[in-house]
Structure formats: C-alpha cells, structure tokens
C-alpha cells in the first residue's frame, strides 16, 4: 500500500470512528444525562424514555455501532485492498 493510500485509509477510518463515537456520546451521555428530564415525558415500551436510554438504550446502540463499524471497515478494507 502506498503512503498516500495509507493516509487516505486512516483518514477515512478516523472519520468513521469520530462519527460513531459521536453517536454513542449523544445517546449515552446527552440523552441519558442532560436530556433525561425532557425525554422522561415520553414513554417507550412502558418506560420513561430518558430512563430507558440511561439503562438500556446506550448499550443497545453501542452493540449496533460495533456491527456498523465492522461493516464499514470491511468495505473500507476492500476499497483500499487490505482485506483478507
């Protein structure tokens, strides 16, 4: 892999990481802590939405983001020719 391709690969990888970690931060920290009172006015599956995000939602979103990251990285690896 050329040096330019390596830089482009890592730039895209870091972009994916920043976006996915931003989503996780939003769901776990902002929804679960800062907006909990506003979200608690909404019910989800019988629970207050703010409580749900703080207790369950952030974990579910984290697991989903892991699968999204795997898919994105497989696509990125194939794009730059570093897949197995």
Buried (B, 14 or more C-beta within 10 A) or exposed (E): EEEEEEEBBEEBBEEBEEBBEEBBEBBBBEBBEEBBEEBBEEEBEEBBBBBBBBEBBBEEBBEBBEEBBEEBBEEBBEEBEEEE
